[in-house]
Amino acid sequence: MQPNHVIAALTASPVLPWPFPHWQMHDVLPASVATALVTWMPDARFLGGESGGQRAGRNGRRLFITPALRAANPALDDLARLFDDAGTRATFTSRCDANLENAALRLELCLDTDGFWLEPHTDIGAKRLTLLVSLSMGAEAADWGTDIMTAEGAPVARASGLFNSGLLFIPSDRSWHGFLPRPLKGVRRTLIVNYVGPEWLATDELARLPAMA
């Protein structure tokens, strides 16, 4: 696996400035990693629909790529190494003005089913960068992308839901987004990539445990 795969995807993606700076990326993950994430079928308890418009409504039934999972699955280890690579981090910093100093990698695979929706939110706080990678397949999956919104919660655009496309943004008080209710015939599979600051307390969600002081 070449660590520069995601770098190439970002380099080919111009910044879209409205209603907040974001990047619509394509061919984000190496084929071997994307295939592994599609064929990976975790326990059914990780699948879920309506959860009150927040992912936190499914806490305890969310799937984070942890050091233990990395040790058991080489493709997941490759995924984490791709995003923890110094070159990948440097590119996010230079092209997106992301502050990734002392930031830890957090990877979540989401398996959304019919009834799922997300209320408008910004991801501000400890999250330094958000990248949503669509891994759904099928004729209707292209319409399963994240909705980009104004501060008033009005949808103004919809990110692509095409396989291995990605929506990247730096969380701010402008980065409103969500998922308007729509039929999901099948499983909406999304990889969420976050870099989080040292104030992030849920260290059990991290792809690599922080170094002890």
C-alpha contacts under 8 A as a table, 3 or more apart, distances in Angstrom:
res1	aa1	res2	aa2	distance
1	M	30	P	7.04
1	M	78	D	7.34
2	Q	5	H	5.87
2	Q	30	P	7.82
2	Q	82	L	7.96
3	P	6	V	7.23
3	P	7	I	7.86
3	P	81	R	7.75
3	P	82	L	5.13
3	P	83	F	8.00
3	P	85	D	6.72
3	P	87	G	7.74
3	P	88	T	7.32
4	N	7	I	4.85
4	N	8	A	6.19
4	N	82	L	7.86
4	N	87	G	7.33
4	N	88	T	6.86
5	H	8	A	5.29
5	H	9	A	6.53
5	H	28	V	6.99
5	H	29	L	6.63
5	H	30	P	6.32
6	V	9	A	4.99
6	V	10	L	6.23
6	V	28	V	5.29
6	V	29	L	6.24
6	V	30	P	7.98
6	V	82	L	7.76
6	V	88	T	7.08
7	I	10	L	5.23
7	I	11	T	6.01
7	I	87	G	7.87
7	I	88	T	5.97
7	I	91	T	6.57
8	A	11	T	5.07
8	A	12	A	6.25
9	A	12	A	5.38
9	A	13	S	6.58
9	A	25	M	5.91
9	A	26	H	6.04
9	A	27	D	6.26
9	A	28	V	5.55
10	L	13	S	5.10
10	L	14	P	7.99
10	L	23	W	7.66
10	L	25	M	6.11
10	L	28	V	7.93
11	T	14	P	7.60
11	T	95	R	7.99
12	A	25	M	7.68
13	S	23	W	6.14
13	S	24	Q	6.34
13	S	25	M	5.67
13	S	26	H	7.93
14	P	23	W	6.42
14	P	24	Q	7.85
15	V	21	P	6.27
15	V	22	H	5.70
15	V	23	W	5.07
15	V	24	Q	7.90
16	L	20	F	7.64
16	L	21	P	5.51
16	L	22	H	5.28
16	L	23	W	5.99
16	L	24	Q	7.92
17	P	20	F	5.35
17	P	21	P	4.17
17	P	22	H	6.47
18	W	21	P	6.08
18	W	22	H	7.88
19	P	148	I	7.87
19	P	149	M	7.20
19	P	150	T	6.26
19	P	156	V	7.97
19	P	174	R	7.35
19	P	175	S	7.77
20	F	174	R	5.85
20	F	175	S	5.77
21	P	169	F	6.48
21	P	170	I	7.64
21	P	175	S	7.99
22	H	167	L	7.00
22	H	168	L	5.61
22	H	169	F	4.64
22	H	170	I	7.52
23	W	166	G	7.91
23	W	167	L	5.80
23	W	168	L	5.08
23	W	169	F	6.51
24	Q	159	A	7.02
24	Q	160	S	7.66
24	Q	165	S	7.28
24	Q	166	G	5.75
24	Q	167	L	4.87
24	Q	168	L	6.58
25	M	28	V	6.40
25	M	165	S	5.50
25	M	166	G	4.77
25	M	167	L	6.22
25	M	168	L	7.49
26	H	164	N	6.30
26	H	165	S	4.29
26	H	166	G	6.18
27	D	30	P	7.54
27	D	164	N	5.23
27	D	165	S	5.81
28	V	133	V	7.38
28	V	164	N	5.67
28	V	165	S	6.05
28	V	166	G	6.53
29	L	33	V	6.35
29	L	34	A	5.79
29	L	164	N	6.51
30	P	33	V	5.46
30	P	34	A	6.22
31	A	34	A	5.11
31	A	35	T	5.95
32	S	35	T	5.26
32	S	36	A	6.20
32	S	75	A	7.43
33	V	36	A	5.07
33	V	37	L	6.30
33	V	75	A	5.65
33	V	76	L	7.34
33	V	78	D	7.21
33	V	79	L	6.38
34	A	37	L	5.22
34	A	38	V	6.37
34	A	135	L	7.33
34	A	164	N	7.09
35	T	38	V	5.12
35	T	39	T	6.16
36	A	39	T	5.25
36	A	40	W	5.92
36	A	75	A	6.30
36	A	76	L	7.89
37	L	40	W	5.24
37	L	76	L	7.95
37	L	135	L	7.78
38	V	41	M	7.73
38	V	135	L	6.72
38	V	136	S	7.88
38	V	189	R	7.83
42	P	46	F	6.93
43	D	46	F	6.04
43	D	47	L	7.97
44	A	47	L	5.48
45	R	48	G	7.50
45	R	61	R	6.31
46	F	61	R	5.22
46	F	62	R	5.82
46	F	63	L	6.56
46	F	110	C	7.90
46	F	111	L	6.69
47	L	110	C	7.80
47	L	111	L	5.04
47	L	112	D	5.95
47	L	113	T	6.64
48	G	51	S	7.65
48	G	58	R	7.87
48	G	111	L	6.67
48	G	112	D	5.30
48	G	113	T	5.42
48	G	114	D	7.97
48	G	116	F	7.31
49	G	112	D	5.66
49	G	113	T	4.56
49	G	114	D	5.28
49	G	115	G	4.64
49	G	116	F	4.17
49	G	117	W	7.76
50	E	53	G	7.03
50	E	114	D	7.51
50	E	115	G	4.65
50	E	116	F	4.36
50	E	117	W	6.51
51	S	54	Q	6.16
51	S	55	R	6.85
51	S	57	G	5.06
51	S	58	R	6.35
51	S	116	F	6.79
51	S	117	W	7.71
52	G	57	G	6.22
52	G	117	W	7.83
52	G	118	L	7.82
53	G	57	G	7.65
53	G	116	F	7.41
53	G	117	W	5.28
53	G	118	L	4.12
53	G	119	E	4.92
54	Q	57	G	5.47
54	Q	58	R	7.89
54	Q	117	W	7.76
54	Q	118	L	5.58
54	Q	119	E	6.61
55	R	58	R	5.64
55	R	59	N	7.16
55	R	118	L	7.57
56	A	59	N	5.06
58	R	61	R	5.44
58	R	62	R	6.37
59	N	62	R	5.91
62	R	108	E	7.60
62	R	109	L	7.86
62	R	110	C	7.26
63	L	108	E	5.70
63	L	109	L	5.63
63	L	110	C	6.85
64	F	106	R	7.51
64	F	107	L	5.73
64	F	108	E	4.38
64	F	109	L	6.39
64	F	205	E	5.60
64	F	206	L	7.33
64	F	207	A	7.65
65	I	69	L	5.95
65	I	70	R	6.79
65	I	76	L	7.20
65	I	106	R	7.57
65	I	107	L	5.50
65	I	108	E	6.11
65	I	109	L	7.59
65	I	205	E	7.30
65	I	206	L	7.17
65	I	207	A	5.57
66	T	69	L	5.26
66	T	70	R	6.20
66	T	204	D	7.27
66	T	205	E	6.49
66	T	206	L	5.93
66	T	207	A	4.57
66	T	208	R	6.74
67	P	70	R	4.97
67	P	71	A	6.16
67	P	206	L	7.90
67	P	207	A	5.68
67	P	208	R	5.75
67	P	209	L	7.51
68	A	71	A	5.17
68	A	72	A	6.46
69	L	72	A	5.10
69	L	73	N	6.08
69	L	76	L	7.17
70	R	73	N	5.22
70	R	74	P	6.38
70	R	75	A	7.75
70	R	76	L	5.18
70	R	77	D	4.50
70	R	80	A	7.89
70	R	207	A	7.95
71	A	74	P	6.87
71	A	77	D	6.91
73	N	76	L	5.46
73	N	77	D	6.50
74	P	77	D	4.94
74	P	78	D	6.15
75	A	78	D	4.94
75	A	79	L	6.23
76	L	79	L	4.93
76	L	80	A	6.31
77	D	80	A	5.20
77	D	81	R	6.13
78	D	81	R	5.09
78	D	82	L	6.07
79	L	82	L	5.13
79	L	83	F	6.68
80	A	83	F	5.43
80	A	84	D	6.02
80	A	105	L	7.80
80	A	107	L	7.77
80	A	207	A	6.60
81	R	84	D	4.96
81	R	85	D	5.76
82	L	85	D	5.40
82	L	88	T	7.22
83	F	88	T	6.04
83	F	89	R	7.05
83	F	105	L	7.52
84	D	88	T	7.02
84	D	89	R	6.79
84	D	105	L	6.79
85	D	88	T	5.27
85	D	89	R	6.34
86	A	89	R	5.16
86	A	90	A	6.05
87	G	90	A	5.02
87	G	91	T	6.14
88	T	91	T	5.19
88	T	92	F	6.36
89	R	92	F	5.19
89	R	93	T	6.27
89	R	100	L	7.07
90	A	93	T	5.01
90	A	94	S	6.11
91	T	94	S	5.12
91	T	95	R	5.81
91	T	96	C	7.75
92	F	95	R	5.51
92	F	96	C	5.31
92	F	97	D	6.86
92	F	98	A	5.91
93	T	96	C	5.57
93	T	97	D	4.73
93	T	98	A	4.43
93	T	99	N	6.29
93	T	100	L	6.91
94	S	97	D	5.58
94	S	98	A	7.44
95	R	98	A	8.00
96	C	169	F	7.85
96	C	170	I	7.34
98	A	128	R	6.57
98	A	129	L	6.57
98	A	170	I	6.57
99	N	103	A	7.99
99	N	128	R	6.29
100	L	103	A	4.93
100	L	128	R	6.53
100	L	195	Y	6.88
100	L	196	V	7.96
100	L	197	G	7.73
102	N	197	G	6.44
102	N	198	P	6.57
103	A	128	R	7.46
103	A	195	Y	5.54
103	A	196	V	5.04
103	A	197	G	4.55
103	A	198	P	6.35
104	A	195	Y	5.29
104	A	196	V	5.23
104	A	197	G	6.42
104	A	198	P	7.38
104	A	206	L	6.97
104	A	207	A	7.89
104	A	208	R	7.41
104	A	210	P	7.10
105	L	193	V	7.45
105	L	194	N	6.02
105	L	195	Y	4.69
105	L	196	V	6.53
105	L	206	L	5.95
105	L	207	A	5.71
105	L	208	R	6.94
106	R	193	V	6.04
106	R	194	N	5.05
106	R	195	Y	5.95
106	R	196	V	7.06
106	R	205	E	6.34
106	R	206	L	4.61
106	R	207	A	5.46
107	L	191	L	7.02
107	L	192	I	5.74
107	L	193	V	4.92
107	L	194	N	6.42
107	L	205	E	7.68
107	L	206	L	6.94
107	L	207	A	6.34
108	E	191	L	5.74
108	E	192	I	5.09
108	E	193	V	6.77
109	L	189	R	7.11
109	L	190	T	5.81
109	L	191	L	4.62
109	L	192	I	6.36
110	C	188	R	7.63
110	C	189	R	5.64
110	C	190	T	5.10
110	C	191	L	6.25
110	C	192	I	7.47
111	L	187	V	5.99
111	L	188	R	5.66
111	L	189	R	4.82
111	L	190	T	6.78
112	D	116	F	6.16
112	D	187	V	5.58
112	D	188	R	4.85
112	D	189	R	6.45
113	T	116	F	5.99
113	T	184	L	6.04
113	T	185	K	7.62
113	T	186	G	6.45
113	T	187	V	5.10
113	T	188	R	6.25
114	D	182	R	7.95
114	D	183	P	5.96
114	D	184	L	4.59
114	D	185	K	6.69
114	D	186	G	7.48
114	D	187	V	7.83
115	G	181	P	7.04
115	G	182	R	7.67
115	G	183	P	7.26
115	G	184	L	7.45
116	F	181	P	6.74
117	W	178	G	7.56
117	W	179	F	5.13
117	W	180	L	5.73
117	W	181	P	5.11
117	W	182	R	7.90
118	L	178	G	4.90
118	L	179	F	4.64
118	L	180	L	6.62
118	L	181	P	7.90
119	E	177	H	7.91
119	E	178	G	5.34
119	E	179	F	6.72
119	E	180	L	7.63
120	P	149	M	7.33
120	P	153	G	5.77
120	P	176	W	5.90
120	P	177	H	5.19
120	P	178	G	4.64
120	P	179	F	7.69
121	H	175	S	7.62
121	H	176	W	5.17
121	H	177	H	5.64
121	H	178	G	6.40
122	T	171	P	6.16
122	T	172	S	6.51
122	T	173	D	6.41
122	T	174	R	6.91
122	T	175	S	4.82
122	T	176	W	4.53
122	T	177	H	6.34
123	D	127	K	6.46
123	D	130	T	7.90
123	D	171	P	5.38
123	D	172	S	7.30
123	D	175	S	7.41
124	I	127	K	6.16
124	I	171	P	5.07
124	I	172	S	5.46
124	I	173	D	6.72
125	G	128	R	7.92
125	G	171	P	7.95
126	A	196	V	5.29
126	A	197	G	5.15
126	A	198	P	7.77
126	A	199	E	6.40
126	A	200	W	5.98
127	K	130	T	7.18
127	K	171	P	6.76
127	K	194	N	6.39
127	K	195	Y	5.91
127	K	196	V	4.46
127	K	197	G	6.49
128	R	170	I	6.33
128	R	171	P	6.45
128	R	194	N	7.07
128	R	195	Y	5.38
128	R	196	V	5.47
128	R	197	G	6.73
129	L	168	L	7.54
129	L	169	F	6.23
129	L	170	I	4.73
129	L	171	P	6.19
129	L	193	V	7.82
129	L	194	N	5.45
129	L	195	Y	5.46
129	L	196	V	7.51
130	T	168	L	5.70
130	T	169	F	5.59
130	T	170	I	6.23
130	T	171	P	6.93
130	T	192	I	7.11
130	T	193	V	5.77
130	T	194	N	4.83
130	T	195	Y	7.17
131	L	166	G	6.45
131	L	167	L	5.55
131	L	168	L	4.25
131	L	169	F	6.63
131	L	192	I	5.89
131	L	193	V	4.96
131	L	194	N	6.55
132	L	166	G	5.30
132	L	167	L	5.15
132	L	168	L	6.45
132	L	190	T	6.60
132	L	191	L	5.85
132	L	192	I	4.77
132	L	193	V	6.37
133	V	164	N	6.04
133	V	165	S	5.68
133	V	166	G	4.22
133	V	167	L	6.63
133	V	190	T	5.58
133	V	191	L	5.02
133	V	192	I	6.42
133	V	193	V	7.88
134	S	145	G	7.17
134	S	160	S	7.98
134	S	161	G	5.51
134	S	162	L	6.41
134	S	163	F	5.52
134	S	164	N	5.37
134	S	165	S	5.52
134	S	166	G	6.10
134	S	189	R	6.48
134	S	190	T	4.83
134	S	191	L	6.64
135	L	161	G	7.90
135	L	162	L	7.54
135	L	163	F	4.93
135	L	164	N	5.52
135	L	165	S	7.77
135	L	188	R	7.56
135	L	189	R	5.15
135	L	190	T	5.45
135	L	191	L	7.21
136	S	141	A	5.75
136	S	161	G	7.31
136	S	162	L	7.26
136	S	163	F	5.76
136	S	187	V	7.08
136	S	188	R	5.42
136	S	189	R	4.99
136	S	190	T	7.13
137	M	140	E	7.95
137	M	141	A	5.72
137	M	162	L	7.63
137	M	163	F	6.20
138	G	141	A	5.48
139	A	142	A	7.07
140	E	143	D	5.95
140	E	144	W	7.35
140	E	185	K	7.98
141	A	144	W	5.15
141	A	145	G	7.87
141	A	161	G	5.69
141	A	162	L	6.36
141	A	163	F	7.83
141	A	188	R	7.50
142	A	145	G	6.78
142	A	160	S	5.90
142	A	161	G	4.05
142	A	162	L	4.54
142	A	163	F	7.65
143	D	158	R	7.94
143	D	160	S	6.79
143	D	161	G	5.58
143	D	162	L	7.90
144	W	160	S	7.37
144	W	161	G	4.91
144	W	184	L	7.98
144	W	188	R	7.19
145	G	158	R	6.04
145	G	159	A	4.83
145	G	160	S	5.01
145	G	161	G	4.06
145	G	162	L	7.83
145	G	179	F	7.74
146	T	158	R	5.79
146	T	159	A	5.32
146	T	160	S	7.60
146	T	161	G	7.64
146	T	167	L	7.89
146	T	177	H	6.89
146	T	178	G	6.02
146	T	179	F	5.45
147	D	155	P	6.12
147	D	156	V	7.57
147	D	157	A	6.02
147	D	158	R	4.45
147	D	159	A	6.30
147	D	177	H	5.54
147	D	178	G	5.26
147	D	179	F	5.36
147	D	180	L	6.84
148	I	155	P	5.69
148	I	156	V	5.94
148	I	157	A	5.18
148	I	158	R	5.74
148	I	159	A	7.14
148	I	176	W	6.43
148	I	177	H	4.57
148	I	178	G	6.77
149	M	152	E	7.63
149	M	153	G	5.43
149	M	154	A	5.21
149	M	155	P	4.25
149	M	156	V	5.47
149	M	157	A	7.09
149	M	175	S	7.74
149	M	176	W	5.13
149	M	177	H	5.07
149	M	178	G	7.40
150	T	153	G	5.24
150	T	154	A	5.35
150	T	155	P	6.57
150	T	156	V	7.02
150	T	174	R	7.40
150	T	175	S	7.99
150	T	176	W	5.97
150	T	177	H	7.91
151	A	154	A	7.44
151	A	174	R	6.38
151	A	175	S	8.00
151	A	176	W	6.03
153	G	176	W	7.10
153	G	177	H	7.82
155	P	158	R	7.71
155	P	177	H	7.98
159	A	166	G	7.94
159	A	167	L	6.51
160	S	165	S	6.64
160	S	166	G	7.51
160	S	167	L	7.94
161	G	165	S	6.65
162	L	165	S	5.64
169	F	175	S	7.46
170	I	175	S	7.51
171	P	174	R	7.70
171	P	175	S	5.65
172	S	175	S	5.32
173	D	176	W	7.58
184	L	187	V	6.91
184	L	188	R	7.06
196	V	199	E	7.87
196	V	200	W	6.26
197	G	200	W	5.80
198	P	201	L	7.85
200	W	203	T	7.02
202	A	205	E	5.80
202	A	206	L	7.62
203	T	206	L	5.39
203	T	209	L	6.70
203	T	210	P	7.69
204	D	209	L	7.79
206	L	209	L	6.26
